Amino acid sequence: MSADRKYRVLLTGASRGIGKAIAVALSDKAERIFLLGRDKKALDEVASLISGVDVIVLAGDVADVKFCAEVESLVAARGGINVLINNAGISDFCAFERQSQETIEKLLQVNLLAPIQLSQQLLPRLLREPSAQIINIGSTFSYIAYPGFATYSATKFGLRGFTEALGRELADTSVRVRLFSPRATKTDINSPEVTRLNQQLGTFEDDPAEVARQFVFFLTQRQTEYRVGFPEKLFAKINQIFPGVVSKSLHKQLPLIRQALASISTKS
Ligand SMILES: NC(=O)c1ccc[n+]([C@@H]2O[C@H](COP(=O)([O-])OP(=O)(O)OC[C@H]3O[C@@H](n4cnc5c(N)ncnc54)[C@H](OP(=O)(O)O)[C@@H]3O)[C@@H](O)[C@H]2O)c1
């Protein structure tokens, strides 16, 4: 194996958006990449974009506990990993009182429970590696809880808490646990209403390729957390120290946010 290709990666949510861009960007850094998602055809297409790397497609649903339990043995059978990237995620921009129980449960399962379960299942193997990482994909909403995204923000705050606690628990081991947090990015996760709202609020949306470039930089560095975007980094800090200041600023955005929420006609 070339010294440059030291990563053996399991990447969830690899079929589209940020995950797809990360998979492609890892081409010259990884020895092996397991691409996980529900859409096998899309994963095969991503695999065809990557050359010089051992690519294995794992088609399945991270919300399916049985499938997650199988992932460990599937990965072990093909030589194991030293990096787990919990990227698969879903969102739902919705007035909280109208959000369905089913959507709430799905958000918690995919965004929070699945990364926790996959981390636990793969941890014994990761601990046997001389150096290994679990990288969870957070969000600006891991730091700033946002109106219209109450449950999504809860999952991303939860993921940050999990990352911090597990990282501290494993501080004397070979496994580092880290959080990479994109800001708004041009992918399918954002509904047309969210994209329109971002435009109205002047919220910048990154290209997935740029997010992936910053992710690969983060992968090779030591810091525990990385947030994409300067104003977002600053607002996250302000929110930690003076949450009232951010609440006031978001209060001013509420009329536009309510308008966007009202434009979503059916219960999600
Ligand atoms: N885009 C943004 O604005 C933004 C901002 C901050 C953070 N993030 C975070 O970045 C991550 C990637 O999001 P994205 O923007 O790239 O979204 P995306 O384009 O919608 O892609 C989501 C990925 O997750 C996979 N996925 C969803 N549900 C799954 C399930 N139950 N089982 C397995 N895979 C599943 C999807 O694959 P299949 O549909 O094929 O299963 C897809 O590959 C998420 O964690 C998201 O919260 C995104």
The ligand as a Gaussian input file, in Angstrom:
#p B3LYP/6-31G(d) Opt

LIG

0 1
 N      -26.668000      19.942000       2.361000
 C      -26.673000      20.713000       3.434000
 O      -27.128000      21.864000       3.382000
 C      -26.076000      20.202000       4.713000
 C      -25.657000      21.153000       5.672000
 C      -25.118000      20.689000       6.858000
 C      -25.002000      19.329000       7.089000
 N      -25.412000      18.433000       6.149000
 C      -25.263000      16.993000       6.454000
 O      -24.476000      16.374000       5.461000
 C      -24.840000      14.991000       5.363000
 C      -25.064000      14.633000       3.901000
 O      -26.193000      15.350000       3.434000
 P      -26.368000      15.813000       1.914000
 O      -26.584000      17.268000       1.930000
 O      -25.309000      15.254000       1.083000
 O      -27.787000      15.128000       1.605000
 P      -28.307000      14.274000       0.348000
 O      -27.763000      14.818000      -0.909000
 O      -29.784000      14.190000       0.520000
 O      -27.643000      12.843000       0.593000
 C      -27.993000      12.113000       1.735000
 C      -27.280000      10.775000       1.670000
 O      -27.687000      10.002000       2.813000
 C      -28.172000       8.747000       2.359000
 N      -29.240000       8.264000       3.217000
 C      -30.360000       8.927000       3.615000
 N      -31.136000       8.132000       4.355000
 C      -30.491000       6.941000       4.435000
 C      -30.784000       5.709000       5.064000
 N      -31.905000       5.535000       5.772000
 N      -29.896000       4.680000       4.937000
 C      -28.760000       4.832000       4.212000
 N      -28.427000       5.989000       3.612000
 C      -29.273000       7.012000       3.713000
 C      -28.667000       9.004000       0.931000
 O      -28.600000       7.846000       0.166000
 P      -29.861000       6.970000      -0.321000
 O      -31.008000       7.899000      -0.498000
 O      -29.364000       6.308000      -1.558000
 O      -30.065000       5.990000       0.786000
 C      -27.645000       9.997000       0.421000
 O      -26.494000       9.317000      -0.044000
 C      -26.075000      14.799000       6.249000
 O      -25.701000      14.239000       7.474000
 C      -26.576000      16.236000       6.442000
 O      -27.294000      16.385000       7.642000
 C      -25.931000      18.826000       4.948000

